[in-house]
């Protein structure tokens, strides 16, 4: 009997041990399944995030490409403006030299008619030269020192008083 009890105890012990191992294996299997499920979810989340990041990368690359094209366009416009500026600078420099040349030419003493010793034929009334006066002097129509008082009064508008005598210049 003792052997039988001992045998029964051993078998029960084995049975409990097997049940315990089976229970432990079931717990480990449950944990393993749970961890595998979490891993699949994490992989799905990671793939989703990776796809989002890839979309962001693609979108940012498109933005960069658009900015490069826009920058190239701006650089082209800038180059055109720079070329125009340089052409205008050259034109300004040319005009500046022309003006400086004119200024130096103007500041040089210019001979006057008096210094040229030119003689002017005397315009006399009654000759053909007095007929040219109205054509030559439209704004300054009269040469008062050559006109008679009657001619002066006919040519001067009424109410206007002549204060100075214009100079006669021959060319």
C-alpha positions in Angstrom: 0.0 0.0 0.0 2.6 2.3 0.6 3.9 1.6 -2.7 0.6 2.2 -4.2 0.2 5.5 -2.4 3.7 6.4 -3.3 2.9 5.5 -6.9 -0.3 7.5 -6.8 1.5 10.4 -5.3 4.1 10.3 -8.1 1.4 10.1 -10.8 -0.5 12.9 -9.2 2.6 14.9 -8.9 3.4 14.3 -12.5 -0.1 15.1 -13.4 0.0 18.4 -11.5 3.4 19.1 -12.9 2.1 18.5 -16.5 -1.0 20.7 -15.7 1.3 23.4 -14.3 3.5 23.2 -17.4 0.5 23.2 -19.6 -1.0 26.1 -17.7 2.4 27.9 -17.9 2.6 27.1 -21.7 -0.9 28.4 -22.2 0.1 31.6 -20.4 3.2 31.9 -22.5 1.2 31.2 -25.6 -1.2 33.9 -24.7 1.6 36.3 -23.9 3.3 35.4 -27.2 0.1 35.9 -29.1 -0.4 39.3 -27.4 3.1 40.3 -28.2 2.8 39.2 -31.8 -0.5 41.2 -32.1 1.2 44.3 -30.6 4.1 43.7 -33.0 1.7 43.6 -36.0 -0.1 46.7 -34.8 3.3 48.5 -34.3 4.4 47.3 -37.8 1.1 48.6 -39.2 1.6 51.9 -37.4 5.2 52.1 -38.5 4.2 51.4 -42.1 1.5 54.0 -41.9 3.9 56.6 -40.4 6.5 55.6 -43.0 4.0 56.1 -45.8 3.1 59.5 -44.3 6.8 60.4 -44.0 7.3 59.3 -47.6 4.4 61.5 -48.7 5.9 64.4 -46.8 9.2 63.7 -48.4 7.6 63.6 -51.9 5.6 66.8 -51.2 8.7 68.6 -49.8 10.8 67.5 -52.9 8.1 68.9 -55.1 8.2 72.2 -53.1 12.0 72.3 -53.4 11.7 71.6 -57.1 9.1 74.4 -57.5 11.3 76.8 -55.4 14.3 75.9 -57.6 12.3 76.7 -60.7 11.1 79.9 -59.2 14.6 80.8 -58.1 15.9 80.2 -61.6 13.1 82.4 -63.0 14.0 85.1 -60.5 17.7 84.7 -61.3 16.9 85.1 -65.0 14.8 88.2 -64.3 17.6 89.6 -62.1 20.1 88.9 -64.8 17.9 90.7 -67.4 17.5 93.7 -65.0 21.2 93.7 -64.3 21.9 93.8 -68.1 19.4 96.6 -68.5 21.1 98.4 -65.6 24.5 98.0 -67.1 23.2 99.3 -70.4 21.7 102.3 -68.7 24.9 102.9 -66.8 26.8 102.8 -70.0 24.3 105.2 -71.6 24.4 107.5 -68.6 28.2 107.5 -68.8 28.1 108.3 -72.5 25.7 111.2 -71.9 27.8 112.4 -69.0 30.9 112.5 -71.3 28.8 114.3 -74.0 27.7 116.8 -71.4 31.2 117.3 -70.1 32.3 117.9 -73.6 29.5 120.4 -74.1 30.4 122.1 -70.9 34.0 122.4 -71.8 33.0 123.7 -75.3 30.6 126.2 -73.8 33.2 127.5 -71.3 35.7 128.1 -74.1 35.7 131.7 -75.2 33.5 132.1 -78.2 34.3 134.9 -80.6 31.7 137.6 -80.7 30.4 139.4 -83.8 32.3 142.5 -82.7 35.6 140.6 -82.5 35.0 139.1 -86.0 35.1 142.6 -87.5 32.2 141.8 -89.8 30.4 144.7 -91.5 26.7 144.8 -91.9 25.2 146.6 -94.8 23.1 149.5 -93.7 19.4 148.8 -94.1 17.8 151.7 -95.7 14.2 152.4 -96.1 13.1 152.6 -99.7 15.5 149.8 -100.7 14.7 146.1 -101.0 16.3 145.4 -97.7 13.6 147.1 -95.7 11.1 144.6 -97.1 12.9 141.8 -95.4 12.5 143.2 -91.9 9.1 141.9 -91.2 10.2 138.4 -92.3 13.4 138.4 -90.3 12.0 139.9 -87.1 8.6 138.4 -86.6 8.7 138.7 -82.8 10.9 141.7 -82.8 9.2 143.1 -85.8 10.9 146.5 -85.9 14.3 147.9 -85.8 13.4 151.2 -84.3 16.6 153.2 -85.0 16.1 152.5 -88.8 12.4 153.4 -88.9 10.9 156.9 -89.3 8.6 158.0 -86.6 5.6 157.5 -88.9 6.7 153.9 -89.6 7.2 153.3 -85.9 3.7 154.5 -85.0 2.1 152.3 -87.7 4.0 149.1 -86.6 3.6 149.5 -82.8 0.3 148.2 -81.4 -1.9 150.8 -79.7 -1.4 151.3 -76.0 2.0 149.5 -76.0 5.0 151.6 -75.2 8.4 150.4 -76.3 11.0 150.8 -73.6 14.2 149.5 -75.2 15.6 149.3 -78.6 16.6 145.9 -79.9 20.1 145.4 -81.2 20.7 144.6 -84.9 22.9 141.6 -85.5 24.1 140.5 -88.9 24.9 136.9 -89.7 
